[in-house]
């Protein structure tokens, strides 16, 4: 049986810094009375594998797809450690996340981890929401280590106040933290290795301080990465449609599409696409049954499905993230 556009059941992750806004904003059916920080929407990880929710393969999971239909799913794209190459999440930060870093590829094996390059696209933000990204200009490793010891290392981090529509690229080795007050879409290399530098002296869900990983973090941080900018807001328009290229990296590309009402756009791709509705609704049409995505819902378009088109309804426009694995 040929593959078709696939939707999946989200996997919710309780986090000490999480909240309940994924239910309010995206109608996610969260478990009651716990802080949910992450909704893993597309995942092929030991810690959670996405289960297909539509069509003939409903009930099978992404691991099964990779084992039985990898060529159709990925096309020319190579898997990441034998797994689907992307991990895609929604994040709800009601408190600051830990100051952290992910290991670069040339250090990951030595440190026993996996490299993790990612990007954030912010959809909701409070007036005071901020992100910590990279180092303030002139910060040295010696100063950084000194401030780690005295608990003031947050002073070394460059900060951006952010609003809905902002986005940031986070290559492995870039120190960062998501500050309180943001909800975002996260598209990343399939990895879950995080080295914490500082966690605000708080305790975790078990009531104990969360582990820090200072030696691994110091070996991973790019100490020449000063004050990185938010991603460009430049868009390319074609009539009433627009396309904003957010990321074009060797691992994946990400575009933000804005489509007016009663609009359609054929999708051209060689690798698998992740389609994410960020505002209003959009339909994904191909030779099979249509897939309707509300804001906060996701689909995977296999590489083998080459006849797909995005289409909006007669009353509303839509914004869509399109990520292609490479």
Backbone as CSV, one residue per row, in Angstrom:
resi,resn,N_x,N_y,N_z,CA_x,CA_y,CA_z,C_x,C_y,C_z
1,UNK,0.848,-1.197,0.000,0.000,0.000,0.000,0.886,1.251,0.000
2,UNK,0.625,2.213,-0.887,1.451,3.426,-0.927,1.218,4.309,0.292
3,UNK,2.236,5.098,0.621,2.101,6.049,1.715,1.231,7.229,1.297
4,UNK,0.826,8.011,2.288,-0.086,9.137,2.109,0.242,10.171,3.182
5,UNK,-0.300,11.387,3.124,-0.040,12.362,4.198,-0.511,11.809,5.546
6,UNK,0.378,11.866,6.524,0.174,11.183,7.805,0.006,12.182,8.942
7,UNK,-0.933,11.903,9.825,-1.052,12.651,11.074,-0.779,11.702,12.238
8,UNK,-0.440,12.288,13.394,0.016,11.497,14.532,-0.609,11.991,15.828
9,UNK,-0.653,11.103,16.801,-1.136,11.457,18.132,-0.009,12.145,18.911
10,UNK,-0.261,13.319,19.489,0.798,13.987,20.266,1.130,13.226,21.544
11,UNK,2.362,13.405,22.005,2.826,12.825,23.262,3.165,13.979,24.191
12,UNK,2.511,14.051,25.353,2.671,15.185,26.258,3.723,14.873,27.317
13,UNK,4.567,15.883,27.579,5.667,15.731,28.519,5.500,16.723,29.669
14,UNK,5.395,16.195,30.881,5.313,17.045,32.073,6.679,17.678,32.318
15,UNK,6.692,18.983,32.557,7.929,19.716,32.814,7.689,20.704,33.950
16,UNK,8.718,20.897,34.773,8.579,21.781,35.916,8.297,23.216,35.475
17,UNK,8.704,23.586,34.274,8.531,24.946,33.753,7.301,25.093,32.860
18,UNK,6.512,24.016,32.715,5.392,24.017,31.777,4.125,24.617,32.340
19,UNK,3.053,24.540,31.563,1.778,25.121,31.965,0.620,24.399,31.310
20,UNK,-0.436,25.158,30.950,-1.658,24.586,30.382,-2.073,25.270,29.082
21,UNK,-1.194,26.089,28.514,-1.613,26.914,27.384,-1.775,26.126,26.094
22,UNK,-1.200,24.947,26.006,-1.403,24.150,24.799,-2.852,23.695,24.673
23,UNK,-3.529,23.565,25.803,-4.971,23.279,25.764,-5.746,24.513,25.360
24,UNK,-5.401,25.655,25.931,-6.129,26.896,25.642,-5.946,27.335,24.194
25,UNK,-4.719,27.256,23.690,-4.412,27.798,22.367,-4.677,26.803,21.241
26,UNK,-4.413,25.519,21.496,-4.449,24.533,20.416,-5.357,23.341,20.725
27,UNK,-6.171,23.465,21.772,-7.155,22.433,22.111,-6.515,21.054,22.306
28,UNK,-5.315,21.047,22.828,-4.678,19.774,23.141,-5.353,19.160,24.365
29,UNK,-5.591,17.862,24.298,-6.277,17.144,25.374,-5.250,16.734,26.432
30,UNK,-4.814,17.721,27.227,-3.739,17.497,28.190,-4.226,16.666,29.369
31,UNK,-3.329,15.891,29.970,-3.691,15.215,31.223,-3.978,16.261,32.294
32,UNK,-4.899,15.989,33.201,-5.325,17.016,34.152,-4.277,17.328,35.219
33,UNK,-4.257,18.597,35.631,-3.605,19.037,36.868,-2.096,18.847,36.906
34,UNK,-1.429,18.808,35.752,0.027,18.738,35.745,0.548,19.775,34.749
35,UNK,1.756,20.310,34.983,2.325,21.290,34.046,2.912,20.595,32.817
36,UNK,2.344,20.865,31.658,2.823,20.264,30.411,3.678,21.298,29.687
37,UNK,4.951,20.974,29.529,5.867,21.881,28.856,6.057,21.563,27.395
38,UNK,5.892,20.296,27.010,6.177,19.891,25.642,5.097,18.950,25.125
39,UNK,4.721,19.155,23.871,3.916,18.207,23.122,4.772,17.711,21.971
40,UNK,5.182,16.462,22.037,6.001,15.880,20.978,5.065,15.456,19.855
41,UNK,5.129,16.171,18.751,4.175,15.999,17.661,4.651,15.009,16.610
42,UNK,5.935,15.036,16.297,6.540,14.090,15.350,7.799,13.567,16.018
43,UNK,7.781,12.309,16.434,8.925,11.803,17.191,9.170,10.328,16.917
44,UNK,10.422,10.005,16.690,10.901,8.630,16.558,12.087,8.491,17.494
45,UNK,11.770,8.471,18.796,12.779,8.458,19.851,12.509,7.305,20.810
46,UNK,13.539,6.794,21.492,13.292,5.795,22.539,12.358,6.317,23.625
47,UNK,12.386,7.650,23.858,11.550,8.246,24.904,10.105,8.473,24.460
48,UNK,9.792,8.191,23.206,8.443,8.385,22.708,8.406,8.276,21.199
49,UNK,7.474,7.476,20.677,7.324,7.278,19.237,5.907,7.666,18.838
50,UNK,5.779,8.488,17.792,4.481,8.967,17.339,3.659,7.833,16.723
51,UNK,2.389,7.767,17.122,1.447,6.777,16.595,0.584,7.438,15.523
52,UNK,0.445,6.786,14.378,-0.339,7.315,13.260,-1.818,7.360,13.647
53,UNK,-2.476,8.469,13.285,-3.878,8.646,13.685,-4.849,8.662,12.506
54,UNK,-4.355,8.537,11.268,-5.273,8.604,10.129,-4.967,7.522,9.103
55,UNK,-5.975,7.186,8.307,-5.785,6.333,7.159,-5.548,4.869,7.460
56,UNK,-5.173,4.091,6.449,-5.017,2.640,6.600,-3.966,2.216,7.617
57,UNK,-2.953,3.065,7.863,-1.894,2.699,8.805,-2.155,3.213,10.222
58,UNK,-3.348,3.711,10.494,-3.671,4.200,11.842,-3.410,3.100,12.872
59,UNK,-2.739,3.503,13.963,-2.376,2.549,15.009,-0.944,2.056,14.911
60,UNK,-0.367,2.076,13.702,1.066,1.826,13.566,1.820,3.089,13.989
61,UNK,3.127,2.985,14.145,3.861,4.164,14.596,5.002,4.510,13.636
62,UNK,5.673,5.610,13.941,6.728,6.109,13.068,7.913,5.154,13.034
63,UNK,8.176,4.460,14.125,9.245,3.456,14.121,8.923,2.346,13.120
64,UNK,7.679,1.903,13.108,7.237,0.874,12.162,7.379,1.365,10.723
65,UNK,7.009,2.627,10.497,7.148,3.199,9.157,8.605,3.189,8.711
66,UNK,9.508,3.578,9.609,10.921,3.600,9.262,11.439,2.187,8.974
67,UNK,10.911,1.201,9.651,11.382,-0.165,9.464,10.824,-0.815,8.201
68,UNK,9.605,-0.393,7.777,8.936,-1.064,6.669,8.778,-0.205,5.411
69,UNK,8.875,1.126,5.544,8.621,2.015,4.402,9.633,3.159,4.348
70,UNK,10.862,2.902,4.770,11.837,3.989,4.871,12.093,4.659,3.532
71,UNK,12.250,3.901,2.468,12.570,4.485,1.163,11.450,5.411,0.686
72,UNK,10.193,4.993,0.877,9.064,5.839,0.476,8.950,7.070,1.364
73,UNK,9.225,6.888,2.642,9.073,7.979,3.599,10.160,9.038,3.429
74,UNK,11.417,8.603,3.293,12.552,9.528,3.304,13.058,9.900,1.919
75,UNK,12.807,9.082,0.905,13.403,9.369,-0.392,14.919,9.348,-0.280
76,UNK,15.613,10.389,-0.771,17.075,10.404,-0.742,17.665,10.791,0.614
77,UNK,16.842,11.162,1.569,17.324,11.648,2.864,17.781,10.485,3.738
78,UNK,18.903,10.663,4.409,19.424,9.629,5.298,18.775,9.724,6.677
79,UNK,18.536,8.594,7.322,17.998,8.645,8.694,19.019,9.210,9.666
80,UNK,18.551,9.582,10.842,19.413,10.085,11.912,19.595,8.951,12.917
81,UNK,20.748,8.306,12.878,20.962,7.178,13.778,19.942,6.075,13.576
82,UNK,19.522,5.877,12.323,18.529,4.858,12.007,17.096,5.289,12.214
83,UNK,16.894,6.537,12.631,15.550,7.020,12.963,15.119,8.162,12.048
84,UNK,13.821,8.499,12.099,13.312,9.623,11.329,14.143,10.848,11.687
85,UNK,14.586,11.650,10.704,15.625,12.652,10.974,15.187,13.878,11.762
86,UNK,13.895,14.141,11.888,13.435,15.335,12.589,12.649,14.964,13.848
87,UNK,12.701,15.860,14.828,11.876,15.797,16.025,11.169,17.148,16.124
88,UNK,9.834,17.122,16.223,9.044,18.352,16.149,8.151,18.446,17.374
89,UNK,8.143,19.632,18.013,7.442,19.814,19.283,6.692,21.141,19.317
90,UNK,5.717,21.209,20.211,5.191,22.469,20.727,5.719,22.644,22.138
91,UNK,6.119,23.872,22.502,6.616,24.163,23.843,5.789,25.263,24.482
92,UNK,5.506,25.100,25.766,4.810,26.106,26.563,5.676,26.414,27.780
93,UNK,6.336,27.572,27.742,7.249,27.956,28.829,6.557,28.954,29.745
94,UNK,6.100,28.489,30.883,5.512,29.373,31.880,6.540,29.819,32.914
95,UNK,7.713,29.217,32.860,8.858,29.625,33.678,10.089,29.511,32.792
96,UNK,11.208,30.104,33.229,12.440,30.003,32.456,12.910,28.553,32.401
97,UNK,13.337,28.125,31.212,14.015,26.843,31.101,15.442,26.989,31.605
98,UNK,16.118,25.866,31.813,17.513,25.915,32.246,18.377,26.560,31.170
99,UNK,19.446,27.208,31.603,20.487,27.675,30.682,21.262,26.436,30.230
100,UNK,21.363,26.222,28.914,21.794,24.910,28.424,22.509,25.024,27.088
101,UNK,23.039,23.874,26.661,23.685,23.782,25.357,23.551,22.341,24.886
102,UNK,23.591,22.157,23.563,23.600,20.829,22.963,24.954,20.614,22.294
103,UNK,25.487,19.403,22.326,26.860,19.192,21.843,26.963,19.299,20.329
104,UNK,28.017,19.954,19.819,28.249,19.959,18.366,28.671,18.578,17.900
105,UNK,28.527,18.345,16.597,28.774,17.007,16.049,30.185,16.507,16.365
106,UNK,31.186,17.390,16.326,32.563,16.933,16.525,32.862,16.601,17.983
107,UNK,31.947,16.943,18.909,32.145,16.648,20.328,31.169,15.599,20.856
108,UNK,30.053,15.384,20.146,28.955,14.592,20.698,29.366,13.164,21.031
109,UNK,30.063,12.505,20.118,30.435,11.114,20.357,31.366,11.009,21.553
110,UNK,32.340,11.900,21.615,33.285,11.920,22.741,32.565,12.095,24.072
111,UNK,31.499,12.904,24.078,30.776,13.202,25.314,29.652,12.212,25.601
112,UNK,29.417,11.286,24.681,28.370,10.295,24.885,26.970,10.812,24.599
113,UNK,26.865,11.855,23.775,25.558,12.420,23.441,25.340,12.475,21.951
114,UNK,24.305,13.219,21.571,23.959,13.399,20.167,23.944,14.890,19.846
115,UNK,24.416,15.292,18.669,24.316,16.704,18.290,22.858,17.091,18.117
116,UNK,22.554,18.361,18.355,21.162,18.805,18.271,21.127,20.248,17.786
117,UNK,20.815,20.408,16.501,20.579,21.720,15.917,19.078,21.901,15.786
118,UNK,18.576,23.084,16.129,17.124,23.293,16.192,16.772,24.721,15.820
119,UNK,15.466,24.960,15.670,14.975,26.320,15.472,13.663,26.492,16.244
120,UNK,13.418,27.745,16.637,12.184,28.103,17.329,11.385,29.074,16.470
121,UNK,10.068,28.855,16.417,9.152,29.831,15.823,8.100,30.157,16.873
122,UNK,8.080,31.409,17.322,7.237,31.812,18.444,5.867,32.230,17.939
123,UNK,4.825,31.661,18.536,3.458,31.968,18.102,2.689,32.812,19.118
124,UNK,3.065,32.754,20.380,2.413,33.563,21.413,3.479,33.983,22.422
125,UNK,3.400,35.236,22.883,4.395,35.731,23.838,3.767,36.821,24.699
126,UNK,4.095,36.796,25.976,3.684,37.878,26.868,4.554,39.101,26.585
127,UNK,4.139,40.287,27.055,4.950,41.493,26.788,6.380,41.415,27.321
128,UNK,6.614,40.593,28.343,7.951,40.496,28.930,8.714,39.246,28.494
129,UNK,8.175,38.475,27.561,8.821,37.223,27.157,10.184,37.506,26.531
130,UNK,11.151,36.664,26.871,12.486,36.822,26.314,13.133,35.459,26.117
131,UNK,14.177,35.456,25.307,14.995,34.264,25.131,16.442,34.627,25.418
132,UNK,17.180,33.656,25.902,18.610,33.784,26.160,19.321,33.014,25.044
133,UNK,20.141,33.709,24.247,20.757,33.054,23.091,22.166,33.593,22.870
134,UNK,23.144,32.711,22.907,24.522,33.119,22.689,25.071,33.912,23.867
135,UNK,26.289,34.398,23.701,26.986,35.129,24.751,26.956,36.633,24.486
136,UNK,26.973,37.404,25.555,27.178,38.845,25.390,28.575,39.080,24.818
137,UNK,28.677,40.106,23.999,29.944,40.391,23.333,31.057,40.575,24.367
138,UNK,32.161,39.873,24.160,33.326,40.025,25.019,33.422,39.040,26.163
139,UNK,32.368,38.270,26.420,32.431,37.287,27.510,33.467,36.216,27.171
140,UNK,34.351,35.947,28.095,35.371,34.920,27.896,34.977,33.633,28.615
141,UNK,35.648,32.567,28.249,35.393,31.303,28.935,35.716,31.424,30.421
142,UNK,36.792,32.130,30.736,37.189,32.276,32.142,36.108,33.021,32.932
143,UNK,35.572,34.088,32.363,34.506,34.832,33.039,33.259,33.960,33.183
144,UNK,32.944,33.208,32.132,31.778,32.329,32.151,31.906,31.304,33.282
145,UNK,33.057,30.669,33.378,33.269,29.661,34.422,33.200,30.284,35.807
146,UNK,33.741,31.474,35.946,33.697,32.161,37.244,32.255,32.448,37.662
147,UNK,31.446,32.882,36.706,30.063,33.216,37.022,29.195,31.970,37.209
148,UNK,29.571,30.861,36.590,28.899,29.601,36.896,29.067,29.283,38.375
149,UNK,30.296,29.471,38.883,30.581,29.121,40.280,29.873,30.021,41.264
150,UNK,29.705,31.328,40.913,29.059,32.216,41.888,27.552,32.382,41.633
151,UNK,26.997,31.618,40.654,25.553,31.632,40.434,25.030,32.776,39.598
152,UNK,25.899,33.529,38.943,25.463,34.692,38.162,25.697,34.501,36.661
153,UNK,25.777,33.249,36.205,26.140,32.997,34.819,25.101,33.536,33.837
154,UNK,23.853,33.728,34.266,22.834,34.298,33.362,23.263,35.671,32.844
155,UNK,24.119,36.374,33.592,24.605,37.681,33.147,25.468,37.578,31.885
156,UNK,25.967,36.389,31.577,26.812,36.205,30.392,26.000,36.016,29.112
157,UNK,24.699,35.767,29.248,23.878,35.403,28.098,23.307,36.637,27.416
158,UNK,23.360,36.636,26.089,22.660,37.652,25.297,21.165,37.372,25.347
159,UNK,20.354,38.434,25.367,18.906,38.265,25.504,18.179,39.032,24.404
160,UNK,17.049,38.458,23.976,16.119,39.127,23.069,14.743,39.143,23.708
161,UNK,14.085,40.287,23.732,12.651,40.306,23.984,11.968,39.849,22.702
162,UNK,10.987,38.951,22.830,10.407,38.336,21.641,8.900,38.546,21.599
163,UNK,8.374,38.422,20.396,6.933,38.547,20.157,6.516,37.452,19.178
164,UNK,5.210,37.276,19.013,4.704,36.300,18.048,5.242,36.619,16.657
165,UNK,5.701,35.591,15.966,6.274,35.750,14.641,7.787,35.780,14.620
166,UNK,8.431,35.946,15.782,9.886,35.899,15.842,10.373,34.458,15.756
167,UNK,11.590,34.289,15.277,12.171,32.961,15.183,13.673,33.043,15.409
168,UNK,14.242,31.933,15.844,15.658,31.870,16.183,16.218,30.519,15.757
169,UNK,17.432,30.553,15.186,18.148,29.347,14.824,19.158,29.024,15.910
170,UNK,19.234,27.758,16.290,20.086,27.334,17.399,20.958,26.160,16.950
171,UNK,22.109,26.448,16.337,23.016,25.353,15.986,23.597,24.727,17.242
172,UNK,23.970,23.474,17.135,24.656,22.823,18.251,25.834,23.678,18.694
173,UNK,26.019,23.789,20.010,27.108,24.582,20.556,26.701,25.982,20.976
174,UNK,25.506,26.418,20.612,25.030,27.756,20.985,24.293,27.679,22.328
175,UNK,24.811,28.364,23.354,24.133,28.368,24.649,22.804,29.105,24.500
176,UNK,21.796,28.636,25.242,20.477,29.239,25.087,19.553,28.809,26.224
177,UNK,18.442,29.521,26.318,17.337,29.123,27.184,16.098,29.867,26.713
178,UNK,14.984,29.181,26.785,13.695,29.811,26.520,13.212,30.438,27.812
179,UNK,12.933,31.746,27.777,12.443,32.427,28.955,10.945,32.263,29.133
180,UNK,10.456,32.619,30.310,9.041,32.479,30.626,8.187,33.348,29.708
181,UNK,7.021,32.811,29.344,6.028,33.612,28.649,5.855,33.335,27.178
182,UNK,6.528,32.322,26.636,6.437,32.030,25.203,5.810,30.662,24.949
183,UNK,5.081,30.578,23.848,4.653,29.310,23.267,5.241,29.258,21.868
184,UNK,5.816,28.115,21.516,6.515,28.068,20.226,6.461,26.701,19.596
185,UNK,6.756,26.698,18.299,6.972,25.485,17.525,8.484,25.268,17.459
186,UNK,8.924,24.043,17.752,10.346,23.702,17.717,10.568,22.594,16.693
187,UNK,11.474,22.854,15.754,11.851,21.873,14.743,13.337,21.613,14.906
188,UNK,13.716,20.344,15.029,15.091,20.044,15.391,15.555,18.731,14.786
189,UNK,16.850,18.616,14.771,17.520,17.346,14.514,17.016,16.335,15.537
190,UNK,16.893,15.081,15.128,16.386,14.058,16.039,17.447,13.726,17.086
191,UNK,17.326,14.392,18.222,18.251,14.233,19.346,17.544,14.716,20.595
192,UNK,17.961,14.225,21.735,17.420,14.773,22.976,18.521,14.944,24.025
193,UNK,19.740,15.280,23.554,20.866,15.502,24.458,20.940,16.975,24.852
194,UNK,20.808,17.247,26.136,20.871,18.612,26.664,21.805,18.632,27.860
195,UNK,22.747,19.579,27.853,23.655,19.763,28.981,23.283,21.066,29.684
196,UNK,22.838,20.952,30.924,22.417,22.123,31.700,23.615,22.814,32.334
197,UNK,23.639,24.143,32.192,24.660,24.985,32.806,24.170,25.531,34.137
198,UNK,22.901,25.943,34.177,22.336,26.570,35.381,20.827,26.385,35.333
199,UNK,20.204,26.095,36.475,18.764,25.823,36.498,18.043,26.661,37.556
200,UNK,18.543,27.871,37.791,17.850,28.864,38.626,17.641,28.400,40.067
201,UNK,18.484,27.440,40.506,18.436,26.954,41.901,17.069,26.388,42.287
202,UNK,16.352,25.840,41.321,15.036,25.269,41.627,15.122,23.754,41.717
203,UNK,14.046,23.157,42.175,13.954,21.701,42.241,13.084,21.211,41.092
204,UNK,13.259,19.953,40.765,12.477,19.348,39.702,11.140,18.829,40.202
205,UNK,10.469,18.063,39.347,9.158,17.525,39.706,9.239,16.554,40.870
206,UNK,10.423,15.980,41.088,10.604,15.044,42.213,11.005,15.740,43.502
207,UNK,11.071,17.082,43.488,11.435,17.825,44.686,12.921,17.933,44.929
208,UNK,13.736,17.399,44.024,15.194,17.440,44.159,15.795,18.357,43.094
209,UNK,16.951,18.971,43.377,17.608,19.785,42.340,17.875,18.957,41.088
210,UNK,17.646,19.558,39.927,17.913,18.848,38.681,19.414,18.823,38.404
211,UNK,19.858,17.755,37.742,21.284,17.580,37.462,21.797,18.687,36.551
212,UNK,23.011,19.135,36.817,23.747,20.000,35.903,24.834,19.161,35.228
213,UNK,25.345,19.659,34.107,26.314,18.897,33.314,27.434,19.854,32.888
214,UNK,28.133,20.405,33.879,29.041,21.512,33.605,30.222,21.112,32.731
215,UNK,30.826,19.969,32.988,31.986,19.569,32.196,31.592,19.375,30.732
216,UNK,30.473,18.681,30.506,30.021,18.455,29.133,29.616,19.776,28.471
217,UNK,28.957,20.646,29.241,28.525,21.926,28.677,29.720,22.776,28.271
218,UNK,30.721,22.863,29.134,31.885,23.686,28.824,32.647,23.147,27.612
219,UNK,32.601,21.832,27.426,33.254,21.241,26.254,32.456,21.483,24.975
220,UNK,31.180,21.822,25.111,30.296,21.960,23.950,30.088,23.401,23.508
221,UNK,30.210,24.360,24.429,29.840,25.748,24.137,30.796,26.372,23.127
222,UNK,30.224,27.080,22.170,31.009,27.893,21.243,31.249,29.243,21.908
223,UNK,32.451,29.467,22.396,32.765,30.694,23.132,33.092,31.861,22.199
224,UNK,32.898,31.675,20.908,33.010,32.777,19.954,31.651,33.158,19.359
225,UNK,30.595,32.676,19.963,29.235,32.903,19.446,28.596,34.053,20.219
226,UNK,28.761,35.265,19.695,28.318,36.465,20.411,27.056,37.069,19.777
227,UNK,26.062,37.300,20.608,24.885,38.116,20.296,24.250,37.789,18.941
228,UNK,23.827,36.522,18.739,23.168,36.169,17.475,21.830,36.889,17.328
229,UNK,21.494,37.199,16.084,20.264,37.933,15.788,19.094,36.976,15.590
230,UNK,17.894,37.510,15.775,16.704,36.784,15.367,16.745,36.566,13.857
231,UNK,16.016,35.567,13.385,16.001,35.279,11.958,15.296,36.387,11.190
232,UNK,15.681,36.570,9.953,15.165,37.648,9.125,13.655,37.540,8.931
233,UNK,12.993,38.688,8.860,11.548,38.717,8.609,11.240,39.010,7.147
234,UNK,12.252,38.974,6.272,12.058,39.252,4.851,11.225,38.153,4.207
235,UNK,10.213,38.548,3.451,9.348,37.589,2.784,9.387,37.808,1.282
236,UNK,9.120,36.733,0.547,8.985,36.806,-0.907,7.515,36.601,-1.235
237,UNK,6.917,37.573,-1.901,5.480,37.529,-2.184,5.237,37.064,-3.614
238,UNK,4.145,36.314,-3.774,3.661,35.915,-5.095,2.160,36.140,-5.079
239,UNK,1.729,37.304,-5.569,0.334,37.686,-5.409,0.047,37.916,-3.942
240,UNK,-1.029,37.325,-3.447,-1.387,37.471,-2.035,-0.701,36.421,-1.165
241,UNK,-0.006,35.466,-1.780,0.731,34.460,-1.027,2.119,34.992,-0.690
242,UNK,2.677,34.519,0.428,4.051,34.894,0.753,4.793,33.704,1.338
243,UNK,6.106,33.744,1.173,6.989,32.700,1.690,8.162,33.377,2.379
244,UNK,8.400,33.022,3.631,9.514,33.551,4.404,10.459,32.404,4.712
245,UNK,11.647,32.458,4.157,12.631,31.420,4.419,13.259,31.667,5.786
246,UNK,13.044,30.752,6.710,13.572,30.898,8.067,14.920,30.207,8.230
247,UNK,15.018,28.989,7.746,16.243,28.194,7.913,16.529,27.474,6.600
248,UNK,17.787,27.497,6.203,18.240,26.672,5.078,19.582,26.083,5.482
249,UNK,19.534,24.940,6.138,20.691,24.310,6.751,20.916,22.950,6.114
250,UNK,22.092,22.383,6.310,22.380,21.077,5.730,21.494,19.975,6.295
251,UNK,20.911,20.182,7.482,20.049,19.177,8.105,18.586,19.331,7.730
252,UNK,18.117,20.574,7.641,16.716,20.814,7.314,16.540,22.264,6.878
253,UNK,15.460,22.494,6.158,15.037,23.852,5.818,13.655,24.076,6.416
254,UNK,13.343,25.353,6.708,12.028,25.708,7.238,11.567,26.991,6.566
255,UNK,10.369,26.948,5.997,9.727,28.125,5.413,8.423,28.407,6.150
256,UNK,8.098,29.685,6.240,6.791,30.103,6.759,5.963,30.590,5.582
257,UNK,4.837,29.932,5.328,3.946,30.301,4.236,2.720,31.025,4.785
258,UNK,2.294,32.049,4.083,1.033,32.717,4.388,0.162,32.653,3.143
259,UNK,-1.006,32.032,3.281,-1.908,31.840,2.154,-3.220,32.568,2.422
260,UNK,-3.714,33.335,1.458,-4.991,34.023,1.637,-6.161,33.047,1.519
261,UNK,-7.392,33.493,1.794,-8.558,32.622,1.588,-8.668,32.161,0.136
262,UNK,-9.270,30.986,-0.022,-9.499,30.407,-1.353,-8.203,30.330,-2.163
263,UNK,-7.162,29.831,-1.506,-5.832,29.791,-2.121,-5.329,28.358,-2.138
264,UNK,-4.513,28.020,-3.126,-3.878,26.707,-3.165,-2.417,26.860,-3.567
265,UNK,-1.591,25.931,-3.092,-0.157,25.986,-3.358,0.379,24.565,-3.486
266,UNK,0.829,24.155,-4.675,1.454,22.837,-4.815,2.756,22.780,-4.019
267,UNK,3.046,21.620,-3.469,4.246,21.430,-2.667,5.282,20.668,-3.473
268,UNK,6.480,21.253,-3.595,7.577,20.612,-4.293,8.620,20.191,-3.262
269,UNK,9.050,18.950,-3.327,10.006,18.453,-2.324,10.659,17.191,-2.835
270,UNK,11.843,16.894,-2.257,12.497,15.617,-2.540,12.539,14.747,-1.293
271,UNK,12.704,15.377,-0.122,12.663,14.649,1.134,11.305,14.770,1.799
272,UNK,11.134,14.157,2.963,9.862,14.264,3.672,9.639,15.685,4.189
273,UNK,8.392,16.119,4.191,8.016,17.417,4.730,7.229,17.242,6.014
274,UNK,7.465,18.158,6.963,6.578,18.327,8.107,5.768,19.589,7.861
275,UNK,4.446,19.454,7.878,3.526,20.564,7.658,2.894,20.896,8.996
276,UNK,2.969,22.164,9.414,2.436,22.583,10.714,1.601,23.844,10.528
277,UNK,0.326,23.777,10.870,-0.526,24.967,10.829,-0.244,25.802,12.075
278,UNK,0.158,27.056,11.878,0.456,27.924,13.020,-0.665,28.921,13.308
279,UNK,-1.466,29.233,12.292,-2.596,30.161,12.482,-3.717,29.780,11.530
280,UNK,-4.926,29.647,12.084,-6.097,29.226,11.319,-5.889,27.824,10.746
281,UNK,-6.663,27.440,9.751,-6.649,26.051,9.285,-6.241,25.969,7.823
282,UNK,-5.738,24.796,7.463,-5.324,24.538,6.087,-5.591,23.064,5.797
283,UNK,-5.842,22.746,4.540,-6.035,21.363,4.118,-4.857,20.926,3.254
284,UNK,-4.472,19.673,3.418,-3.405,19.062,2.640,-4.060,18.036,1.727
285,UNK,-4.046,18.329,0.430,-4.752,17.504,-0.547,-3.755,16.707,-1.379
286,UNK,-4.092,15.440,-1.629,-3.322,14.591,-2.536,-4.307,13.606,-3.143
287,UNK,-3.802,12.518,-3.698,-4.695,11.569,-4.344,-5.559,10.798,-3.349
288,UNK,-5.179,10.792,-2.074,-5.959,10.115,-1.054,-6.924,11.061,-0.365
289,UNK,-7.347,10.677,0.834,-8.264,11.511,1.604,-7.575,12.808,2.027
290,UNK,-8.298,13.941,2.011,-7.687,15.193,2.461,-7.370,15.151,3.954
291,UNK,-6.334,15.884,4.331,-5.945,16.034,5.740,-6.197,17.483,6.126
292,UNK,-7.027,17.692,7.132,-7.374,19.037,7.577,-6.616,19.342,8.865
293,UNK,-5.861,20.423,8.865,-5.038,20.792,10.011,-5.529,22.098,10.596
294,UNK,-5.870,22.082,11.884,-6.137,23.301,12.629,-4.814,23.820,13.199
295,UNK,-4.806,25.068,13.661,-3.591,25.615,14.280,-3.119,24.691,15.396
296,UNK,-1.815,24.389,15.383,-1.250,23.492,16.380,-1.302,22.033,15.990
297,UNK,-1.718,21.735,14.755,-1.734,20.355,14.273,-0.697,20.177,13.170
298,UNK,-0.243,18.935,12.997,0.920,18.626,12.173,0.630,17.436,11.262
299,UNK,1.334,17.379,10.152,1.287,16.223,9.261,2.677,15.995,8.688
300,UNK,2.939,14.762,8.312,4.162,14.413,7.579,3.759,14.037,6.163
301,UNK,4.396,14.681,5.198,4.194,14.353,3.788,5.378,13.499,3.341
302,UNK,5.169,12.202,3.106,6.286,11.347,2.703,6.909,11.807,1.387
303,UNK,8.171,11.484,1.213,8.874,11.868,-0.009,8.193,11.312,-1.248
304,UNK,7.557,10.150,-1.119,6.945,9.493,-2.275,5.645,10.138,-2.721
305,UNK,5.055,11.021,-1.894,3.794,11.685,-2.262,4.147,12.996,-2.951
306,UNK,4.056,13.003,-4.270,4.547,14.140,-5.051,3.432,14.993,-5.646
307,UNK,2.178,14.697,-5.294,1.064,15.424,-5.904,0.289,16.260,-4.886
308,UNK,0.929,16.645,-3.777,0.204,17.293,-2.677,0.097,18.799,-2.881
309,UNK,-1.017,19.360,-2.376,-1.296,20.785,-2.470,-1.869,21.271,-1.150
310,UNK,-1.432,22.451,-0.710,-2.047,23.120,0.433,-3.205,23.973,-0.067
311,UNK,-4.300,23.973,0.704,-5.475,24.737,0.283,-6.156,25.353,1.493
312,UNK,-6.513,26.627,1.383,-7.248,27.305,2.448,-8.733,27.363,2.102
313,UNK,-9.549,27.618,3.128,-10.988,27.722,2.939,-11.389,29.070,2.363
314,UNK,-12.680,29.266,2.260,-13.200,30.466,1.598,-13.222,31.692,2.495
315,UNK,-13.028,31.512,3.820,-13.237,32.634,4.739,-11.968,33.147,5.407
316,UNK,-10.971,32.305,5.583,-9.804,32.726,6.366,-8.509,32.406,5.646
317,UNK,-7.488,33.228,5.944,-6.140,32.924,5.489,-5.514,31.926,6.458
318,UNK,-4.267,31.577,6.225,-3.578,30.625,7.105,-2.085,30.839,7.040
319,UNK,-1.407,30.534,8.144,0.050,30.516,8.181,0.490,29.075,8.482
320,UNK,1.497,28.648,7.757,1.934,27.258,7.813,3.452,27.204,7.826
321,UNK,4.012,26.419,8.729,5.437,26.089,8.673,5.614,24.825,7.839
322,UNK,6.574,24.873,6.933,6.915,23.715,6.114,8.399,23.417,6.321
323,UNK,8.681,22.287,6.924,10.062,21.875,7.192,10.391,20.673,6.331
324,UNK,11.548,20.724,5.656,11.985,19.597,4.830,13.282,19.039,5.389
325,UNK,13.282,17.733,5.678,14.509,17.070,6.083,15.428,16.928,4.886
326,UNK,16.739,17.038,5.133,17.717,16.948,4.043,18.688,15.804,4.295
